[in-house]
Amino acid sequence: MNDETRTQAEHSWPAGTGGRPGFCFSFVRETLPEQALCLLGGVEDDIVVATQERGLELTRSFDLGYPEVARAVRLGSWTVLMEIDGFQGTRREVLRGLSTGGEAVSVFRDAGDTGQITHAVDGVVRTCFDQLAPDRRWGAEPDALVDAMASVGLHDQGRGAAAPAVDPDSAALALVERLTGVRLTEADTTGHLLTVPFHAPLPDARPSLRLAALEPHAPEAAARLAEKSRPTSRGELIELVRGMAEGAGLNDSEALRRALAEAEAGHEVALDRGSPVYEQVLAWQVDQQRARRSTGLPAETRLDAEARAAIRARHEVGLAVRDALAVLNKVR
């Protein structure tokens, strides 16, 4: 066995991890496992020590809202986060938190034809590409890893390089080893490890008026608001946001009522993780996840179609209202 073949064999184990295809590993520098799990989206009090089998059981929990689950192990100066059937480590919002003040590298592969390697430094995605298609790169410095990629067999075909027969996932882990100095082995991922169930973080609030989010759920209300879709004053904008919330039945939310009151008083409304608005919309997201997955439950316990539709409306319009509040934060 030559060195290249041996290296490929040493990195090929994730393809059969737990008998399940796909993986998502995030390497976080100079961060303790407990801290990294919380940055991913977990809550410290929810962290337990568990096996991978127990973690898989948690992903199927109706009571927990069918959460994401991640496990963590410390290897040298890096913590490695291992998601069970997840992909949160690929998301810009998550990588920003994992790498702020430091560095993070994530490698993902689903059960099909999609992969992603991302290198983030101090909250900024430096380089990102699909190991199955190394030509497609993006980020602040998309070509920063081209030489390192080529050294493990991830050649840039756009430059006419001959492509050796290399397993892209083995090459991806070899690249991560070059970047971090950490060789993750199958033994590192087994046994009892720190584990946390968590809910996927919300996307960043984007300042925009998305009245279209209301239309599928309350077309009459959406039509009325469309006539006011070009507000000429801050007061009109606030009334438009209030109308979106009322149209989807969100006016019973104390968090939204207080947010609108703060906006009326001319204050900036907190929308980031930990804020009342964020936590309210996240709760609606969890309800939506539970409602969607409940279709597989026995008929006597599953939510009916009307209830599922109402929950979906709260989640989708809730996200749109949060984006509209971001507009208010920019208008003075």
N, C-alpha and C positions, 0 to 999 in steps of 0.2 A: 504493500500500500504506500503510494507516494504521499508527500506532504499535503498536496492539494486535496487528494481523495480523503486523507485522514481528517483534515480540517472540515471538509464537507460532512463527513460522517458524524463528527463531534457536535455539529450544529443542526443535525437533521431531526433530532428527537421531538421538537414541538409539533410536527405534523401528526403525531399519534398521541398527543397528551390526553390522558384519560379516555382514550378511544374516541375523542371528539375533535373534528377538524377545526382549525382556526385558533388564533391566539392574539393577545394584546399585552405587551410588556412595556412598562415605562420605567426608565432608569433615571433616578433623581439624585443629583450630587449634593453631598453634605446636608442631608435631611434625614432625620430619624424616621423609622417606619411608621410610628404613630402619627407624626406630623404629615408625612406624605399621604397617608390614607385620608386624613382630614382635608388636605389640599385637593385631593381627587373629588371630594364631595361627602366624605363620611363625617360622622360625629364621634368624638372621642369616647363618650359613654357607650356607644354601640359596638366598639371594637372588642372582639373576642378572639380566643385561640381556637382554631378549628381546622379540620381536614378539608381537602378539596371536595370530598363527597358531601360534607356538611354545608360547604359553601354553595354547592349546586342545589341542595335542598332549599336554601334560603332564597334563591332566585325564583323559586316556585311558590313562595308564600303569598297567599291572598291577603292575609292580615297585614303583612309588611308592604303590600302594594306591588308585589313582583319586582323587588329592587334589583339594581345592579349589585354585584358583589366583587370585591377585590381582596387579594391577599398580599402580604408584604414580607420581604426578607432583606436583611442588611448584608451586603457583600462589599467589603472594603469601605471606601468612602461613599458608596452609592447605595441607595435603597431601590430595590426592584419591586414594582407593583405589577401584580398578575391578575388581570380581570378574567372572570368566568363568563364566557359568551358575551363579552363587552367590547366597546370600542371608544370609551370616553377619553382614553389617552391620545387619541388622534385629533381631538377637538381643540381649536385655537383657544377657547375660553379656559379649558382645563390646563393646557400647556403653559398658558400665561401664568397661572397660579403656581404650577409646579416649578417653573424656571425663574420666577422673579427673584432677583438677588443671587441667582445661581445658574444652573444648567440642567436640562432634561433631554433625554433621547427616548423616543417611543418607536416601537416596531409592531405592526399590525398585519394580520392576514385573516381574511374571512374564509368561509368554506368554499368560495367560488374563485373568481378571477380578480379580486381586489386586494391590494396590499398598500401599505403606507409606512414610510420611515420619516420621522420628523426630528430635527435637531433644533432646540430652542435655547436661547441664552438671554437671561435677564428679561423675561417676559415677551421676547420677540422671536417669532418663528424664523430661524436663519435659513434653513434648507428643508424642503419637503419633497418627496417623490415616491412613486410606486415602484417597489422592487421588481414587479413584473414588467414594468415599462420604464426603465431608468431615464429615458429621454425626456419624460414629462416631469419637469421640476419647477418648483415655485418657492417663494419666500423672499426675505430681504437679501439673501446672497445665494441664489439658486445653484450656482456652480461651485460653491465652496468645498464640496466633498467629492468632486469629480475624480480626483486622483485616488483618494481612498476607496471610492466605489470601484474603480477599475482594478485596484489591487486585490479585491475579493471576487472579481468576476462580474461585477455589475457595470458593464461597459456602456458607454454612450454611443448607441448605434448611429446617431446623427452625425458622428464624426468618422464613420466608416470603419470602426474597429470590428474585428472579427469576434463573434460571440462564442466563448467556450461553452461546453455543456455544463452548466452550473445550476444547482437548485437555488432559486431566488431567495427562498426563506433561510436556507443555510447561509447563503451569502449575506443576507440581511443581518443575521446574528453575528457573523464574522465582522461585519462593518461596525456594529455596535460595540463589539469587543475592542476594536481598534480605537474607537472614540472614547471609551470609558475605562479600558483596561480590565473589564469584568467579563469573565466567561461564565455565562449562566448555563448550568447543567440541569438535567432532569431531576437529579437528587435535590437540588436547591428548591425545587418547586413542590416537593412532596412532604407528607407528614403534617404535623400540627404547626400552623403559622398564624400570625396576626391576621385577622379577617374582619371585614366590615361590610354590612349591607348599606347601600346608599342609593339615593335617587339622582338620576342624571341632572347635572346643573342646567339651569335655563340658559338659552342663548343670550348673548349680550343684547341689552335694550338698544334698538336702532330708532333714532328719531324719525318717525314717519306716521302718516295718517293712513291706516289700512282699513278703510270702511268695507272693503271687499270681504274681510274676515267675518263681518256680521251678516252678510247677505244670505249665505246658505241656511242660517239659523233663524233669522228674523228679517225676512225680505221687506216687509212693510216698513219696519223701523229703519232699515238700511236705505230704502227709497226716500224716506223723509229726511234723513240726515244727508243724503247725497245733494240735496238742494242747498245745504249749508256747508258743503265740503271745501269752500274757500273762505274761511273765516277772516275777517278784516281787523279783529281786535283780540286781545288775550281773553276777554270775557266770552266772546263767541267761541273761541277755541275750547275753553273750559266746558261750555255747554255742549259742544260737540262730543267731547270725551265723556261727559256725564250721560249723554244720549246713547253712546255706544254701550256703556256699562248697563244702563237700564234696559236696552233692547235685548241683551243676552241674559237678563235676570241676575246681574251681578251687584245690584244696588243694595243687597243684604250684607255685603262685605264691609265690615268695619274698617279694614285696612284701606279699601278704595275710598270710602267716605272721608276718612281722615286725610288721605292723599289729595283729594279734590279740595278739601278745606284748606290745606296747606298751600295748594296752588292758588286758590282764590286770595289768600293772604299775601301772595307774592313771594312765597318761600320756594326754594328748590326741594323737590321731592326725592328722597332716597330710593334708588331702584336696584342697587347692587345686592349681592348675596348677604343675607342677614337682615335686610330691611323688611318692614311689614309687607310692602307690596310684593317683593320678591318671594317671601315665604308663602304669601297667599296664592300667588300664581303657581308656585311649586306644588302646593297642596292640591290645586286643581289638576296639575299634571299627573300627580300620583293617582287621583281619582280616575282620570282618563285611562291611565295604564291598567288600573284594576278593572274598570268597566270593559275595556277592550279584551282583556284576558278572561273575563268572566263568561264569555260566550262558550268556553269549553267546560263550564261547570254544569252539574245537573240542572234540569229545567226549573226545579222548585227553588233553587238558590241563585240562579243567574239573574242579572238585571235585564229588564225588558228593553225593547228597542227605544221606547220613548225616554226612559231614564238614561240610557246610554247617550242618546242624542243631546239631552240637556247637559250632561256632564261634558261632552265634547265641546258644546258651545261655550261653556264657562272657561274651558282651557284655552281654546283657540282665540276667543274674543279677549280673554284675560291677557294673553300675550300682546294682542293688538292695542289694548288699553295701556299696557305698560310702555309700549313704543310711543303712544300718543302723549303719555306723561313725559317721556323724554323730550318730545317737541316742546312742551310747556317749559321744561327746564332751560331751553335755549331761547325762549321768547321772553323778553323783559319789557 
